[in-house]
Amino acid sequence: MLTISESIRVNGAAAPARFGYGRENGTAFVQTPPLRPLLGPMPDRAARELVPVLRAAQPSLDS
């Protein structure tokens, strides 16, 4: 995720990148549409809770 973030910082992105971080459990993700989100290590529960949030922002995501 750091490599992607640095690439966006240096080169920009075709579409606005999305970043997320969960303070309670240290989870993180980055997404550069139209690509799928890249998730960092996280507990199963956190991943399940993140799915509806990401789908709300980008309904075309499938399971």
All heavy atoms as TSV, in Angstrom:
chain	resi	resn	atom	element	x	y	z
A	1	MET	N	N	0.818	-1.188	0.000
A	1	MET	CA	C	0.000	0.000	0.000
A	1	MET	C	C	0.859	1.247	0.000
A	1	MET	O	O	0.461	2.251	-0.578
A	1	MET	CB	C	-0.948	-0.027	1.195
A	1	MET	CG	C	-2.060	-1.032	1.010
A	1	MET	SD	S	-3.497	-0.874	2.068
A	1	MET	CE	C	-2.822	-0.743	3.661
A	2	LEU	N	N	2.003	1.183	0.624
A	2	LEU	CA	C	2.886	2.356	0.630
A	2	LEU	C	C	3.400	2.662	-0.770
A	2	LEU	O	O	3.513	3.820	-1.157
A	2	LEU	CB	C	4.048	2.143	1.588
A	2	LEU	CG	C	3.678	2.119	3.071
A	2	LEU	CD1	C	4.902	1.794	3.911
A	2	LEU	CD2	C	3.075	3.434	3.495
A	3	THR	N	N	3.700	1.619	-1.551
A	3	THR	CA	C	4.186	1.819	-2.911
A	3	THR	C	C	3.121	2.487	-3.768
A	3	THR	O	O	3.406	3.418	-4.527
A	3	THR	CB	C	4.601	0.470	-3.534
A	3	THR	OG1	O	5.614	-0.118	-2.725
A	3	THR	CG2	C	5.112	0.640	-4.948
A	4	ILE	N	N	1.893	2.036	-3.639
A	4	ILE	CA	C	0.794	2.647	-4.400
A	4	ILE	C	C	0.600	4.092	-3.972
A	4	ILE	O	O	0.451	4.986	-4.810
A	4	ILE	CB	C	-0.497	1.840	-4.220
A	4	ILE	CG1	C	-0.350	0.474	-4.895
A	4	ILE	CG2	C	-1.701	2.587	-4.791
A	4	ILE	CD1	C	-1.465	-0.484	-4.593
A	5	SER	N	N	0.598	4.335	-2.681
A	5	SER	CA	C	0.431	5.700	-2.180
A	5	SER	C	C	1.530	6.623	-2.693
A	5	SER	O	O	1.269	7.761	-3.092
A	5	SER	CB	C	0.418	5.710	-0.652
A	5	SER	OG	O	-0.652	4.944	-0.170
A	6	GLU	N	N	2.761	6.144	-2.696
A	6	GLU	CA	C	3.879	6.958	-3.191
A	6	GLU	C	C	3.750	7.216	-4.686
A	6	GLU	O	O	3.994	8.322	-5.163
A	6	GLU	CB	C	5.214	6.272	-2.873
A	6	GLU	CG	C	6.433	6.997	-3.395
A	6	GLU	CD	C	6.674	8.373	-2.771
A	6	GLU	OE1	O	5.944	8.787	-1.850
A	6	GLU	OE2	O	7.619	9.056	-3.216
A	7	SER	N	N	3.327	6.201	-5.428
A	7	SER	CA	C	3.138	6.373	-6.869
A	7	SER	C	C	2.067	7.421	-7.154
A	7	SER	O	O	2.227	8.259	-8.050
A	7	SER	CB	C	2.743	5.035	-7.494
A	7	SER	OG	O	2.506	5.184	-8.861
A	8	ILE	N	N	0.988	7.411	-6.378
A	8	ILE	CA	C	-0.067	8.417	-6.547
A	8	ILE	C	C	0.471	9.805	-6.207
A	8	ILE	O	O	0.192	10.781	-6.900
A	8	ILE	CB	C	-1.281	8.071	-5.672
A	8	ILE	CG1	C	-1.943	6.794	-6.193
A	8	ILE	CG2	C	-2.272	9.229	-5.641
A	8	ILE	CD1	C	-2.965	6.209	-5.241
A	9	ARG	N	N	1.266	9.892	-5.151
A	9	ARG	CA	C	1.833	11.180	-4.753
A	9	ARG	C	C	2.730	11.749	-5.852
A	9	ARG	O	O	2.660	12.925	-6.196
A	9	ARG	CB	C	2.637	11.040	-3.460
A	9	ARG	CG	C	3.136	12.374	-2.910
A	9	ARG	CD	C	4.055	12.176	-1.724
A	9	ARG	NE	N	5.359	11.653	-2.107
A	9	ARG	CZ	C	6.345	12.362	-2.656
A	9	ARG	NH1	N	6.177	13.643	-2.909
A	9	ARG	NH2	N	7.494	11.806	-2.950
A	10	VAL	N	N	3.553	10.890	-6.441
A	10	VAL	CA	C	4.513	11.344	-7.444
A	10	VAL	C	C	3.863	11.565	-8.807
A	10	VAL	O	O	4.107	12.572	-9.463
A	10	VAL	CB	C	5.676	10.317	-7.559
A	10	VAL	CG1	C	6.575	10.624	-8.737
A	10	VAL	CG2	C	6.467	10.271	-6.273
A	11	ASN	N	N	3.013	10.611	-9.227
A	11	ASN	CA	C	2.483	10.624	-10.588
A	11	ASN	C	C	1.037	11.080	-10.705
A	11	ASN	O	O	0.558	11.299	-11.814
A	11	ASN	CB	C	2.585	9.220	-11.203
A	11	ASN	CG	C	4.005	8.714	-11.201
A	11	ASN	OD1	O	4.912	9.417	-11.601
A	11	ASN	ND2	N	4.199	7.503	-10.739
A	12	GLY	N	N	0.341	11.164	-9.585
A	12	GLY	CA	C	-1.083	11.456	-9.648
A	12	GLY	C	C	-1.855	10.190	-10.003
A	12	GLY	O	O	-1.290	9.123	-10.166
A	13	ALA	N	N	-3.156	10.311	-10.119
A	13	ALA	CA	C	-4.017	9.180	-10.459
A	13	ALA	C	C	-5.053	9.647	-11.465
A	13	ALA	O	O	-5.452	10.814	-11.475
A	13	ALA	CB	C	-4.693	8.646	-9.200
A	14	ALA	N	N	-5.493	8.722	-12.329
A	14	ALA	CA	C	-6.492	9.056	-13.345
A	14	ALA	C	C	-7.821	9.450	-12.702
A	14	ALA	O	O	-8.529	10.311	-13.198
A	14	ALA	CB	C	-6.693	7.870	-14.281
A	15	ALA	N	N	-8.155	8.812	-11.589
A	15	ALA	CA	C	-9.368	9.120	-10.827
A	15	ALA	C	C	-8.945	9.347	-9.380
A	15	ALA	O	O	-7.891	8.870	-8.964
A	15	ALA	CB	C	-10.361	7.974	-10.933
A	16	PRO	N	N	-9.741	10.063	-8.622
A	16	PRO	CA	C	-9.366	10.291	-7.220
A	16	PRO	C	C	-9.168	8.975	-6.461
A	16	PRO	O	O	-10.008	8.083	-6.533
A	16	PRO	CB	C	-10.550	11.071	-6.646
A	16	PRO	CG	C	-11.199	11.705	-7.830
A	16	PRO	CD	C	-10.987	10.751	-8.970
A	17	ALA	N	N	-8.053	8.863	-5.795
A	17	ALA	CA	C	-7.763	7.673	-4.992
A	17	ALA	C	C	-8.532	7.761	-3.686
A	17	ALA	O	O	-8.831	8.853	-3.196
A	17	ALA	CB	C	-6.271	7.585	-4.722
A	18	ARG	N	N	-8.861	6.597	-3.138
A	18	ARG	CA	C	-9.555	6.531	-1.849
A	18	ARG	C	C	-8.646	5.826	-0.860
A	18	ARG	O	O	-8.064	4.795	-1.166
A	18	ARG	CB	C	-10.855	5.752	-2.003
A	18	ARG	CG	C	-11.796	6.422	-2.979
A	18	ARG	CD	C	-13.069	5.659	-3.172
A	18	ARG	NE	N	-13.740	5.500	-1.885
A	18	ARG	CZ	C	-14.343	4.374	-1.508
A	18	ARG	NH1	N	-14.382	3.344	-2.298
A	18	ARG	NH2	N	-14.921	4.306	-0.335
A	19	PHE	N	N	-8.522	6.399	0.308
A	19	PHE	CA	C	-7.719	5.828	1.377
A	19	PHE	C	C	-8.606	5.660	2.603
A	19	PHE	O	O	-9.488	6.480	2.848
A	19	PHE	CB	C	-6.556	6.753	1.751
A	19	PHE	CG	C	-5.612	7.026	0.623
A	19	PHE	CD1	C	-5.823	8.090	-0.237
A	19	PHE	CD2	C	-4.509	6.208	0.421
A	19	PHE	CE1	C	-4.950	8.351	-1.281
A	19	PHE	CE2	C	-3.632	6.466	-0.620
A	19	PHE	CZ	C	-3.856	7.533	-1.472
A	20	GLY	N	N	-8.360	4.628	3.376
A	20	GLY	CA	C	-9.118	4.455	4.607
A	20	GLY	C	C	-8.256	3.822	5.680
A	20	GLY	O	O	-7.333	3.059	5.389
A	21	TYR	N	N	-8.538	4.183	6.919
A	21	TYR	CA	C	-7.784	3.663	8.052
A	21	TYR	C	C	-8.728	3.526	9.237
A	21	TYR	O	O	-9.494	4.445	9.529
A	21	TYR	CB	C	-6.646	4.614	8.412
A	21	TYR	CG	C	-5.863	4.193	9.616
A	21	TYR	CD1	C	-4.959	3.145	9.529
A	21	TYR	CD2	C	-6.032	4.818	10.840
A	21	TYR	CE1	C	-4.237	2.738	10.641
A	21	TYR	CE2	C	-5.318	4.426	11.955
A	21	TYR	CZ	C	-4.420	3.382	11.846
A	21	TYR	OH	O	-3.719	2.972	12.947
A	22	GLY	N	N	-8.682	2.376	9.894
A	22	GLY	CA	C	-9.501	2.159	11.081
A	22	GLY	C	C	-8.651	2.298	12.333
A	22	GLY	O	O	-7.734	1.511	12.553
A	23	ARG	N	N	-8.910	3.303	13.101
A	23	ARG	CA	C	-8.103	3.552	14.309
A	23	ARG	C	C	-8.231	2.441	15.342
A	23	ARG	O	O	-7.285	2.115	16.026
A	23	ARG	CB	C	-8.516	4.857	14.958
A	23	ARG	CG	C	-8.165	6.051	14.149
A	23	ARG	CD	C	-8.552	7.292	14.872
A	23	ARG	NE	N	-8.698	8.370	13.910
A	23	ARG	CZ	C	-8.842	9.610	14.237
A	23	ARG	NH1	N	-8.898	9.958	15.495
A	23	ARG	NH2	N	-8.956	10.535	13.324
A	24	GLU	N	N	-9.447	1.893	15.477
A	24	GLU	CA	C	-9.675	0.906	16.530
A	24	GLU	C	C	-8.910	-0.390	16.305
A	24	GLU	O	O	-8.474	-1.023	17.247
A	24	GLU	CB	C	-11.168	0.596	16.653
A	24	GLU	CG	C	-11.982	1.750	17.184
A	24	GLU	CD	C	-13.013	2.211	16.164
A	24	GLU	OE1	O	-13.440	1.402	15.335
A	24	GLU	OE2	O	-13.379	3.388	16.216
A	25	ASN	N	N	-8.773	-0.799	15.032
A	25	ASN	CA	C	-8.145	-2.091	14.775
A	25	ASN	C	C	-6.954	-2.012	13.823
A	25	ASN	O	O	-6.435	-3.035	13.406
A	25	ASN	CB	C	-9.191	-3.081	14.257
A	25	ASN	CG	C	-9.966	-2.529	13.082
A	25	ASN	OD1	O	-9.526	-1.603	12.432
A	25	ASN	ND2	N	-11.111	-3.100	12.815
A	26	GLY	N	N	-6.525	-0.826	13.443
A	26	GLY	CA	C	-5.339	-0.665	12.615
A	26	GLY	C	C	-5.486	-1.137	11.185
A	26	GLY	O	O	-4.509	-1.393	10.512
A	27	THR	N	N	-6.718	-1.240	10.698
A	27	THR	CA	C	-6.928	-1.680	9.330
A	27	THR	C	C	-6.694	-0.527	8.359
A	27	THR	O	O	-6.794	0.641	8.733
A	27	THR	CB	C	-8.365	-2.207	9.140
A	27	THR	OG1	O	-9.275	-1.158	9.423
A	27	THR	CG2	C	-8.639	-3.378	10.044
A	28	ALA	N	N	-6.384	-0.865	7.118
A	28	ALA	CA	C	-6.165	0.171	6.112
A	28	ALA	C	C	-6.508	-0.364	4.728
A	28	ALA	O	O	-6.430	-1.564	4.482
A	28	ALA	CB	C	-4.717	0.634	6.139
A	29	PHE	N	N	-6.888	0.567	3.836
A	29	PHE	CA	C	-7.088	0.199	2.438
A	29	PHE	C	C	-6.758	1.392	1.563
A	29	PHE	O	O	-6.741	2.542	2.009
A	29	PHE	CB	C	-8.517	-0.296	2.169
A	29	PHE	CG	C	-9.543	0.792	2.054
A	29	PHE	CD1	C	-9.833	1.372	0.828
A	29	PHE	CD2	C	-10.231	1.239	3.164
A	29	PHE	CE1	C	-10.780	2.382	0.725
A	29	PHE	CE2	C	-11.184	2.241	3.076
A	29	PHE	CZ	C	-11.455	2.818	1.847
A	30	VAL	N	N	-6.471	1.094	0.300
A	30	VAL	CA	C	-6.283	2.123	-0.713
A	30	VAL	C	C	-6.980	1.621	-1.973
A	30	VAL	O	O	-6.994	0.422	-2.251
A	30	VAL	CB	C	-4.781	2.427	-0.974
A	30	VAL	CG1	C	-4.038	1.219	-1.475
A	30	VAL	CG2	C	-4.624	3.595	-1.947
A	31	GLN	N	N	-7.594	2.541	-2.707
A	31	GLN	CA	C	-8.245	2.175	-3.961
A	31	GLN	C	C	-8.002	3.253	-4.988
A	31	GLN	O	O	-8.161	4.443	-4.716
A	31	GLN	CB	C	-9.750	1.987	-3.767
A	31	GLN	CG	C	-10.430	1.577	-5.053
A	31	GLN	CD	C	-11.924	1.460	-4.918
A	31	GLN	OE1	O	-12.518	2.003	-3.995
A	31	GLN	NE2	N	-12.539	0.757	-5.839
A	32	THR	N	N	-7.608	2.811	-6.166
A	32	THR	CA	C	-7.466	3.708	-7.304
A	32	THR	C	C	-8.449	3.222	-8.373
A	32	THR	O	O	-8.156	2.295	-9.106
A	32	THR	CB	C	-6.024	3.712	-7.848
A	32	THR	OG1	O	-5.629	2.375	-8.118
A	32	THR	CG2	C	-5.063	4.330	-6.866
A	33	PRO	N	N	-9.670	3.806	-8.394
A	33	PRO	CA	C	-10.676	3.367	-9.363
A	33	PRO	C	C	-10.126	3.434	-10.777
A	33	PRO	O	O	-9.325	4.323	-11.072
A	33	PRO	CB	C	-11.809	4.359	-9.177
A	33	PRO	CG	C	-11.626	4.862	-7.780
A	33	PRO	CD	C	-10.138	4.884	-7.558
A	34	PRO	N	N	-10.466	2.497	-11.604
A	34	PRO	CA	C	-11.505	1.492	-11.480
A	34	PRO	C	C	-11.037	0.183	-10.829
A	34	PRO	O	O	-11.789	-0.784	-10.808
A	34	PRO	CB	C	-11.913	1.244	-12.928
A	34	PRO	CG	C	-10.628	1.380	-13.684
A	34	PRO	CD	C	-9.895	2.498	-12.966
A	35	LEU	N	N	-9.828	0.143	-10.316
A	35	LEU	CA	C	-9.329	-1.091	-9.701
A	35	LEU	C	C	-10.019	-1.357	-8.377
A	35	LEU	O	O	-10.535	-0.451	-7.727
A	35	LEU	CB	C	-7.812	-1.000	-9.498
A	35	LEU	CG	C	-6.991	-0.776	-10.771
A	35	LEU	CD1	C	-5.531	-0.590	-10.424
A	35	LEU	CD2	C	-7.178	-1.920	-11.741
A	36	ARG	N	N	-9.976	-2.600	-7.959
A	36	ARG	CA	C	-10.549	-2.993	-6.665
A	36	ARG	C	C	-9.699	-2.432	-5.532
A	36	ARG	O	O	-8.512	-2.164	-5.712
A	36	ARG	CB	C	-10.569	-4.508	-6.537
A	36	ARG	CG	C	-11.479	-5.187	-7.513
A	36	ARG	CD	C	-11.311	-6.690	-7.388
A	36	ARG	NE	N	-12.124	-7.364	-8.349
A	36	ARG	CZ	C	-13.100	-8.196	-8.027
A	36	ARG	NH1	N	-13.345	-8.470	-6.772
A	36	ARG	NH2	N	-13.809	-8.768	-8.957
A	37	PRO	N	N	-10.288	-2.304	-4.355
A	37	PRO	CA	C	-9.507	-1.839	-3.202
A	37	PRO	C	C	-8.422	-2.844	-2.831
A	37	PRO	O	O	-8.605	-4.050	-2.978
A	37	PRO	CB	C	-10.540	-1.755	-2.077
A	37	PRO	CG	C	-11.863	-1.798	-2.740
A	37	PRO	CD	C	-11.690	-2.506	-4.033
A	38	LEU	N	N	-7.316	-2.338	-2.385
A	38	LEU	CA	C	-6.238	-3.159	-1.844
A	38	LEU	C	C	-6.340	-3.057	-0.331
A	38	LEU	O	O	-6.245	-1.955	0.227
A	38	LEU	CB	C	-4.880	-2.657	-2.329
A	38	LEU	CG	C	-3.655	-3.340	-1.742
A	38	LEU	CD1	C	-3.619	-4.822	-2.141
A	38	LEU	CD2	C	-2.398	-2.648	-2.194
A	39	LEU	N	N	-6.571	-4.186	0.330
A	39	LEU	CA	C	-6.759	-4.205	1.777
A	39	LEU	C	C	-5.479	-4.613	2.481
A	39	LEU	O	O	-4.789	-5.523	2.038
A	39	LEU	CB	C	-7.867	-5.192	2.156
A	39	LEU	CG	C	-9.201	-5.030	1.446
A	39	LEU	CD1	C	-10.165	-6.118	1.903
A	39	LEU	CD2	C	-9.786	-3.663	1.681
A	40	GLY	N	N	-5.189	-3.960	3.583
A	40	GLY	CA	C	-4.095	-4.372	4.438
A	40	GLY	C	C	-4.566	-5.500	5.343
A	40	GLY	O	O	-5.745	-5.872	5.328
A	41	PRO	N	N	-3.672	-6.064	6.137
A	41	PRO	CA	C	-4.079	-7.118	7.061
A	41	PRO	C	C	-5.137	-6.595	8.025
A	41	PRO	O	O	-5.030	-5.468	8.514
A	41	PRO	CB	C	-2.799	-7.456	7.820
A	41	PRO	CG	C	-1.691	-6.827	7.066
A	41	PRO	CD	C	-2.270	-5.721	6.256
A	42	MET	N	N	-6.173	-7.401	8.238
A	42	MET	CA	C	-7.230	-6.998	9.157
A	42	MET	C	C	-7.988	-8.227	9.633
A	42	MET	O	O	-8.026	-9.232	8.930
A	42	MET	CB	C	-8.185	-5.997	8.505
A	42	MET	CG	C	-8.980	-6.522	7.345
A	42	MET	SD	S	-10.055	-5.267	6.588
A	42	MET	CE	C	-8.888	-4.140	5.871
A	43	PRO	N	N	-8.597	-8.121	10.797
A	43	PRO	CA	C	-9.420	-9.219	11.288
A	43	PRO	C	C	-10.620	-9.454	10.360
A	43	PRO	O	O	-11.081	-8.526	9.684
A	43	PRO	CB	C	-9.908	-8.750	12.662
A	43	PRO	CG	C	-9.065	-7.573	13.011
A	43	PRO	CD	C	-8.530	-7.008	11.729
A	44	ASP	N	N	-11.117	-10.687	10.321
A	44	ASP	CA	C	-12.270	-11.015	9.475
A	44	ASP	C	C	-13.448	-10.082	9.735
A	44	ASP	O	O	-14.108	-9.636	8.803
A	44	ASP	CB	C	-12.712	-12.464	9.696
A	44	ASP	CG	C	-11.716	-13.467	9.145
A	44	ASP	OD1	O	-10.855	-13.083	8.329
A	44	ASP	OD2	O	-11.807	-14.651	9.533
A	45	ARG	N	N	-13.708	-9.793	10.991
A	45	ARG	CA	C	-14.844	-8.929	11.335
A	45	ARG	C	C	-14.697	-7.549	10.688
A	45	ARG	O	O	-15.652	-6.996	10.150
A	45	ARG	CB	C	-14.964	-8.795	12.843
A	45	ARG	CG	C	-16.108	-7.903	13.246
A	45	ARG	CD	C	-16.232	-7.791	14.734
A	45	ARG	NE	N	-17.275	-6.813	15.050
A	45	ARG	CZ	C	-17.555	-6.422	16.246
A	45	ARG	NH1	N	-16.901	-6.905	17.282
A	45	ARG	NH2	N	-18.493	-5.533	16.450
A	46	ALA	N	N	-13.501	-6.997	10.731
A	46	ALA	CA	C	-13.270	-5.678	10.133
A	46	ALA	C	C	-13.491	-5.729	8.628
A	46	ALA	O	O	-14.072	-4.803	8.051
A	46	ALA	CB	C	-11.868	-5.190	10.459
A	47	ALA	N	N	-13.059	-6.801	7.976
A	47	ALA	CA	C	-13.249	-6.939	6.531
A	47	ALA	C	C	-14.742	-7.018	6.201
A	47	ALA	O	O	-15.201	-6.383	5.252
A	47	ALA	CB	C	-12.526	-8.171	6.022
A	48	ARG	N	N	-15.489	-7.783	6.987
A	48	ARG	CA	C	-16.931	-7.892	6.753
A	48	ARG	C	C	-17.621	-6.533	6.931
A	48	ARG	O	O	-18.550	-6.203	6.199
A	48	ARG	CB	C	-17.554	-8.930	7.680
A	48	ARG	CG	C	-17.265	-10.364	7.261
A	48	ARG	CD	C	-18.099	-11.353	8.046
A	48	ARG	NE	N	-17.866	-11.287	9.484
A	48	ARG	CZ	C	-16.918	-11.961	10.129
A	48	ARG	NH1	N	-16.092	-12.742	9.474
A	48	ARG	NH2	N	-16.799	-11.846	11.435
A	49	GLU	N	N	-17.181	-5.742	7.884
A	49	GLU	CA	C	-17.776	-4.429	8.114
A	49	GLU	C	C	-17.397	-3.430	7.018
A	49	GLU	O	O	-18.140	-2.486	6.740
A	49	GLU	CB	C	-17.356	-3.894	9.480
A	49	GLU	CG	C	-17.944	-4.679	10.634
A	49	GLU	CD	C	-17.371	-4.270	11.981
A	49	GLU	OE1	O	-16.445	-3.440	12.039
A	49	GLU	OE2	O	-17.859	-4.816	12.996
A	50	LEU	N	N	-16.258	-3.636	6.395
A	50	LEU	CA	C	-15.792	-2.728	5.356
A	50	LEU	C	C	-16.520	-2.937	4.029
A	50	LEU	O	O	-16.708	-1.996	3.257
A	50	LEU	CB	C	-14.278	-2.900	5.163
A	50	LEU	CG	C	-13.583	-2.001	4.168
A	50	LEU	CD1	C	-13.792	-0.530	4.514
A	50	LEU	CD2	C	-12.100	-2.329	4.119
A	51	VAL	N	N	-16.962	-4.154	3.757
A	51	VAL	CA	C	-17.602	-4.476	2.475
A	51	VAL	C	C	-18.768	-3.544	2.157
A	51	VAL	O	O	-18.802	-2.940	1.076
A	51	VAL	CB	C	-18.031	-5.964	2.419
A	51	VAL	CG1	C	-18.939	-6.232	1.225
A	51	VAL	CG2	C	-16.808	-6.858	2.368
A	52	PRO	N	N	-19.761	-3.373	3.041
A	52	PRO	CA	C	-20.876	-2.487	2.666
A	52	PRO	C	C	-20.455	-1.024	2.483
A	52	PRO	O	O	-21.035	-0.303	1.673
A	52	PRO	CB	C	-21.886	-2.636	3.813
A	52	PRO	CG	C	-21.169	-3.323	4.909
A	52	PRO	CD	C	-19.974	-3.999	4.333
A	53	VAL	N	N	-19.434	-0.599	3.186
A	53	VAL	CA	C	-18.944	0.772	3.041
A	53	VAL	C	C	-18.358	0.964	1.642
A	53	VAL	O	O	-18.653	1.943	0.954
A	53	VAL	CB	C	-17.889	1.096	4.126
A	53	VAL	CG1	C	-17.256	2.449	3.891
A	53	VAL	CG2	C	-18.512	1.003	5.510
A	54	LEU	N	N	-17.534	0.014	1.212
A	54	LEU	CA	C	-16.925	0.112	-0.111
A	54	LEU	C	C	-17.963	-0.041	-1.218
A	54	LEU	O	O	-17.916	0.653	-2.219
A	54	LEU	CB	C	-15.820	-0.940	-0.264
A	54	LEU	CG	C	-14.604	-0.732	0.630
A	54	LEU	CD1	C	-13.638	-1.905	0.504
A	54	LEU	CD2	C	-13.898	0.565	0.317
A	55	ARG	N	N	-18.910	-0.963	-1.029
A	55	ARG	CA	C	-19.958	-1.145	-2.044
A	55	ARG	C	C	-20.847	0.085	-2.158
A	55	ARG	O	O	-21.321	0.403	-3.242
A	55	ARG	CB	C	-20.790	-2.368	-1.718
A	55	ARG	CG	C	-20.121	-3.638	-2.135
A	55	ARG	CD	C	-21.105	-4.775	-2.168
A	55	ARG	NE	N	-20.422	-5.978	-2.607
A	55	ARG	CZ	C	-20.657	-7.168	-2.124
A	55	ARG	NH1	N	-21.577	-7.335	-1.188
A	55	ARG	NH2	N	-20.000	-8.207	-2.580
A	56	ALA	N	N	-21.099	0.770	-1.067
A	56	ALA	CA	C	-21.914	1.985	-1.115
A	56	ALA	C	C	-21.229	3.054	-1.959
A	56	ALA	O	O	-21.886	3.810	-2.674
A	56	ALA	CB	C	-22.188	2.501	0.293
A	57	ALA	N	N	-19.915	3.099	-1.869
A	57	ALA	CA	C	-19.155	4.101	-2.627
A	57	ALA	C	C	-18.956	3.690	-4.080
A	57	ALA	O	O	-18.825	4.530	-4.952
A	57	ALA	CB	C	-17.808	4.334	-1.957
A	58	GLN	N	N	-18.913	2.359	-4.318
A	58	GLN	CA	C	-18.701	1.858	-5.677
A	58	GLN	C	C	-19.536	0.593	-5.856
A	58	GLN	O	O	-19.055	-0.512	-5.684
A	58	GLN	CB	C	-17.216	1.573	-5.933
A	58	GLN	CG	C	-16.930	1.198	-7.364
A	58	GLN	CD	C	-15.454	0.990	-7.620
A	58	GLN	OE1	O	-14.623	1.263	-6.775
A	58	GLN	NE2	N	-15.123	0.496	-8.777
A	59	PRO	N	N	-20.809	0.744	-6.223
A	59	PRO	CA	C	-21.722	-0.399	-6.315
A	59	PRO	C	C	-21.279	-1.486	-7.291
A	59	PRO	O	O	-21.726	-2.615	-7.174
A	59	PRO	CB	C	-23.035	0.235	-6.774
A	59	PRO	CG	C	-22.928	1.663	-6.398
A	59	PRO	CD	C	-21.471	2.006	-6.469
A	60	SER	N	N	-20.393	-1.192	-8.211
A	60	SER	CA	C	-19.969	-2.191	-9.186
A	60	SER	C	C	-19.045	-3.252	-8.586
A	60	SER	O	O	-18.751	-4.253	-9.227
A	60	SER	CB	C	-19.274	-1.530	-10.368
A	60	SER	OG	O	-18.088	-0.885	-9.936
A	61	LEU	N	N	-18.574	-3.062	-7.354
A	61	LEU	CA	C	-17.726	-4.063	-6.717
A	61	LEU	C	C	-18.542	-5.322	-6.469
A	61	LEU	O	O	-19.657	-5.268	-5.996
A	61	LEU	CB	C	-17.164	-3.561	-5.379
A	61	LEU	CG	C	-16.142	-2.451	-5.452
A	61	LEU	CD1	C	-15.794	-1.975	-4.044
A	61	LEU	CD2	C	-14.889	-2.902	-6.165
A	62	ASP	N	N	-17.964	-6.458	-6.781
A	62	ASP	CA	C	-18.642	-7.715	-6.461
A	62	ASP	C	C	-17.854	-8.429	-5.382
A	62	ASP	O	O	-16.808	-8.000	-4.971
A	62	ASP	CB	C	-18.813	-8.592	-7.705
A	62	ASP	CG	C	-17.491	-8.907	-8.393
A	62	ASP	OD1	O	-16.430	-8.766	-7.763
A	62	ASP	OD2	O	-17.514	-9.304	-9.560
A	63	SER	N	N	-18.377	-9.557	-4.911
A	63	SER	CA	C	-17.715	-10.237	-3.801
A	63	SER	C	C	-16.441	-10.914	-4.193
A	63	SER	O	O	-16.134	-11.385	-5.142
A	63	SER	CB	C	-18.582	-11.264	-3.148
A	63	SER	OG	O	-19.837	-11.387	-3.644
